[in-house]
Amino acid sequence: MTDCLVENARVVTNAGLQRGSIAIEDGSITAIDTELSVTGADAETVVQADGMVALPGAIDVHTHMHDPSLFPDDIDFASQTESAVAGGVTTVVELPTQTPVTTPAAVREKRDSCADLAHIDFGLVAGNVQETDIDVEGIVEAGVPDFKTFTADPYRADDETILDLMTAVGAAGGSVRVHCESQAILDRARDRLDGTDPELYPRSRPIEAELEAISRVGWLAEYADCPLHVVHISSGSGAAVADRFKSRANVPVTLETCPQYLGFSTEDVERKGPFLKVNPSLKSATEVERLWQALRDGTIDLVATDHFPTHRADRERGWEDIWEPYAGLPGVETMLEFLASEGVHEGRISWPRLLELVCARPAREAGVFPRKGSLEVGTDADIVLLRNDPWEVSADELTYNGGWTPFEGRTWSWRVDTVITDGEIAAREHDVVAKPGDGSYLSRGPRIPVE
């Protein structure tokens, strides 16, 4: 008997939306078509999609969810993967926050800790690398092919260290992710500011810091023969600079942006203050429109969240002193609904483009495609159903336990209705039924090239 049958969905394909039903057995898709021999009578569980849009479960390749030395007890891999699956994200890649993960032993320790808490499947990234004497091959053998480093404080590595890291990682078949901001420019900008008002924060991290660092690490990666992933590009100009060397490079270069850089500009800071404090900082409304264009035309390869959870009370302190709270925003639960509503519904991107941005390309970069990121026979039955149902975003209706979202009060057109992981219903209406420990560690290999 079929374990689960999703009936009458509009399945997103590379060509558009196609009516069909999806049959699932033993956690994998066994059939997907407009007409199946399997009927509701043959299935233990039937999900009536009634024309809802079906996507593969979204994959967020940039999250900060688990660091006992930094986050309070109730912000951990359990609460944050619960938030993820509520919003249709069925696989996450977890990056180090404050605690470094730069040895095979540290990888195994974090893997075991997160596995007990995970609601969904997950991978890990090594970082934050600030020295060259690390066991790159041992970390890759532990299933972690990605290494994170910074050109800016507080985890800044100098150019020589980054170049040495890239050389070793490239030789081992991995890739390097870089936070690109020039510390020299950041220092000069900060020295020129006096005060504690939230509006000062974007001025402390000007666009030129991003542009200089993106160009620099691009050529370092080219020289070292190492695949490069530029994280959280915050501007259309940043995408253009990255695309200029990307088109000339002999190594793969992947460009990532985040919902916060598409949804907000410096014009929003006066109203939302510390609830928009993020690194890199927000840019002008003109840069936001240029970034949407880069998303649409393929310059930007994928969207991730850089999810960073904090409690509302911690953020509120920033109204008095913007330099006080940590920079970073929660976003894993709202990413898919944001892109469906403010992207697809508003005509900025298409459904097939959304499929590429949050499913297929992230799965390739994570080394798990087509097992993840596609709806094909034999792939993991990770499925999200979205319904066209206008609603007002409210933190009270989200599973995220920080008590806030930067998107509070926005009206969106699409809502995550049902989430299926490994063939079983994991969440409905942001109400999660999956349990800690249901997810598994993904021992990942190298990125999978785009054909």
HELIX and SHEET records of a PDB file:
HELIX    1   1 GLY A   40  ASP A   42  5                                   3    
HELIX    2   2 PHE A   77  ALA A   86  1                                  10    
HELIX    3   3 PRO A  104  ALA A  115  1                                  12    
HELIX    4   4 VAL A  136  GLU A  141  1                                   6    
HELIX    5   5 ASP A  159  ALA A  171  1                                  13    
HELIX    6   6 GLN A  183  ASP A  191  1                                   9    
HELIX    7   7 LEU A  200  SER A  204  1                                   5    
HELIX    8   8 ILE A  207  ALA A  224  1                                  18    
HELIX    9   9 GLY A  236  LYS A  246  1                                  11    
HELIX   10  10 PRO A  259  GLY A  263  1                                   5    
HELIX   11  11 THR A  266  ASP A  268  5                                   3    
HELIX   12  12 VAL A  269  LYS A  272  1                                   4    
HELIX   13  13 GLY A  273  LEU A  276  5                                   4    
HELIX   14  14 ALA A  285  ASP A  297  1                                  13    
HELIX   15  15 ARG A  312  GLU A  316  1                                   5    
HELIX   16  16 ARG A  317  TRP A  319  5                                   3    
HELIX   17  17 MET A  335  PHE A  338  1                                   4    
HELIX   18  18 LEU A  339  VAL A  344  3                                   6    
HELIX   19  19 TRP A  351  LEU A  355  1                                   5    
HELIX   20  20 GLU A  356  ALA A  360  3                                   5    
HELIX   21  21 ARG A  361  ALA A  366  1                                   6    
HELIX   22  22 ALA A  395  GLU A  397  5                                   3    
SHEET    1   A 4 SER A  28  ASP A  33  0                                        
SHEET    2   A 4 GLY A  16  GLU A  25 -1                                        
SHEET    3   A 4 THR A   2  THR A  13 -1                                        
SHEET    4   A 4 ALA A  43  GLN A  48  1                                        
SHEET    1   B 8 SER A  28  ASP A  33  0                                        
SHEET    2   B 8 GLY A  16  GLU A  25 -1                                        
SHEET    3   B 8 THR A   2  THR A  13 -1                                        
SHEET    4   B 8 VAL A  53  PRO A  56  1                                        
SHEET    5   B 8 ILE A 383  GLU A 392 -1                                        
SHEET    6   B 8 THR A 411  THR A 421 -1                                        
SHEET    7   B 8 GLU A 424  ARG A 428 -1                                        
SHEET    8   B 8 ASP A 431  VAL A 432 -1                                        
SHEET    1   C 3 ALA A  58  THR A  63  0                                        
SHEET    2   C 3 VAL A  89  GLU A  94  1                                        
SHEET    3   C 3 ASP A 121  LEU A 124  1                                        
SHEET    1   D 5 ASP A 146  PHE A 150  0                                        
SHEET    2   D 5 SER A 175  HIS A 179  1                                        
SHEET    3   D 5 LEU A 228  VAL A 230  1                                        
SHEET    4   D 5 VAL A 253  THR A 257  1                                        
SHEET    5   D 5 LEU A 302  VAL A 303  1                                        
END                                                                             
